[in-house]
C-alpha cells in the first residue's frame, strides 16, 4: 500500500509539473526509472532486495529532483521576430528570429517558430547551445501556399535539463502580421527587364505597332531592331553611345478584369489553384497596362459580387487591385455570370477591353459564358481567357501507353475537340480568346494585350 501511495504521489507531481510549468519527463528519465521498476517485480522472489531497490529509488528521485532545478525559468528567454509584412504566394520569404538568453546559465535550446498548415519553413526547427547573457540570430525562409492574412503569435522552445532527465516547453509571445499576396516578385522582375529591353526572357515579345505613336517617353540605348530615324544624335554625341527616342501611345484606354471565383477555379496546377494563377497573371498585366497609361479595373464574382475596383490609373490603382484580390478564394458554388455582366454594364460605360478569366467544363457552362460575352461585344471588346486543366491534357500524350490509357486518351481528345469548336464559334462572333495552361498564362496574356494595343482594336 505504501508503494502504491508513492506511485500515486509521483503521478500527481508529474501532472502538476506538466499543467503548471509545462515540465515533462524526458526519455532518459523514463529509461532510468525502468531499472528499479524491473527490480521491484523480482522482490517477491528475493525479499532481501527491497532495501536495495528502495535505495535505488531514493537515489534516482534525488538526482531527478536536483536535475529538475536546472531547468530555465519562464523569463529566462526573450524572442524578437523580424519579417516583412507583405509576402508573395509560393515565393520564399525571409524571416529572422532573435533569441536572447537573459539568465547567467548556458542552455541547449530546440526552437520552432509559429506555424500554419499553409506556411512551410526551411528549416522547420533549430537546435543550438545558447550561453548565458547572449543572443543568437536565426534565419529561415517561409513559403506560403495560400493567400490571405496570417498572424504569427508565438515562438516555441524546448529546453532540456542539465542531465537531460527533464524538458520544459516555453511559449514566447511574439506577434507579427503577414499578408500573403499574389506573386509580387514578378512585377519587380518585369520592371528590371523592361529597363534593359530584355522582356523576351519573360516570354514577352516585341509587337510591331500599326501607325506611329507621337508622345515622347524616354531615351534609351539603341538596339538592332530600332528605327534609325529615332536616333537622337545630340544625346548620342553627349553619351558617346547610340541613343534612340522611345515613344508611347497618347491614348488612354480601359482594361477591366472579370475573375471567376466559383467552382471552375478550384482545381490545382503546380501547387496553386487556378484562381491563384489567374491573379498572378492579372497583376502582371495590370502593371503593364498602368505603365502604358491605361485605366485598369477589377471585378471578382462567384455566386455574388465579391469585390469591385473601378477603372483607374497610377500607382495607387495598383495598390487597390492588390488589396482587392489578395483575400479572394475559390468557392464551391455556381458562378452568376449574369450578375457579373450586369454589374459591369452599370458601372463601366466607357468602351473597355473586358478580360474574363474562367474555365469551361460542360456545354451548359460554355453556352452561358458565350452568350454573355456576345452581349457585351458591341459595347466592349471581350477577351475570354480559359485555363486548361493539366489533368485533361495528360492522357493525350502518355509516356508508356497501355490499353486503358487509350480509352482515357480518346475521352480527353473528345473534350479537347469540343473545346476547340466552342472557341471557333466565339471567334466567329468577334470574341477574342486565349486558351493556355495556368502556369503559362502570364506571358501569353501580356502578349495578347500588347497585340490589341498595337492593332488599335479598342
Number of C-alpha atoms within 10 A of each C-alpha: 6 7 9 9 10 11 12 12 12 13 12 12 12 15 15 14 15 15 11 8 14 17 22 19 19 16 13 13 15 12 11 13 15 12 13 18 12 11 15 19 10 14 15 10 9 11 10 10 15 15 11 14 19 14 13 16 18 12 12 16 14 12 13 18 13 14 17 22 12 16 20 21 12 14 11 17 19 17 19 18 20 12 16 14 13 14 24 22 24 21 17 16 19 16 16 15 18 14 20 19 21 15 16 11 15 15 21 16 15 16 19 17 21 16 17 10 8 11 14 16 19 12 11 14 14 14 13 11 12 17 17 16 14 14 16 14 12 14 14 18 15 21 20 22 19 22 22 18 14 16 14 16 16 20 22 17 21 17 21 25 21 17 15 19 21 24 21 23 19 22 19 19 14 18 14 16 14 16 19 25 24 27 21 18 13 17 16 12 12 18 15 13 14 12 11 10 15 14 18 12 10 13 14 18 16 13 14 10 15 11 9 10 13 11 12 12 12 10 15 17 16 20 12 6 7 13 11 14 8 14 19 16 14 11 16 15 11 10 10 10 12 18 22 22 19 18 15 14 18 14 10 12 19 22 24 25 22 23 24 27 28 23 17 22 25 17 15 16 17 10 12 17 18 27 25 30 23 24 22 22 24 26 21 22 22 26 22 18 22 21 14 18 18 21 21 26 23 25 24 22 23 23 19 16 16 14 14 20 18 17 21 21 20 14 11 10 20 18 10 16 25 18 14 17 25 21 15 18 19 19 17 14 13 15 21 16 22 14 15 22 17 13 14 19 14 8 12 16 10 12 16 21 22 22 24 20 23 23 22 18 12 11 11 10 15 16 13 13 18 18 13 16 26 16 12 18 17 11 13 22 21 23 22 22 21 21 24 21 19 16 12 15 16 13 19 18 11 13 9 6 12 9 7 8 16 15 12 16 19 13 15 18 16 12 16 16 12 14 18 13 12 16 21 14 12 20 12 9 13 15 19 20 18 17 17 17 17 24 20 13 21 24 19 17 22 21 17 17 18 22 18 17 18 17 13 11 9 14
